[in-house]
Amino acid sequence: DIVGTPEVELELPDGITAGELFQSYCQQHASLSRYATNTMISVNLEFVPPETRLHEGDEIAFIPPVSGGC
């Protein structure tokens, strides 16, 4: 995992969006930036657009692009 841990608990500013949170991680972990245009965002187990506002207790996941197959 790029950020050094599979799970982090954060205090976030009121009104922050999922996309803003992802951009914050990109600033802290430069290698994450290469996935910025292809990363899916999940809030409470549902895919959401980056402009989705976050609320206390939300579970956020950033899903990078993957390849696979048989």
Beta strands, then each sheet from edge to edge (+ up, - down):
strand 1: 40-43
strand 2: 46-48
strand 3: 60-63
sheet 1: 2+ 1- 3+
end
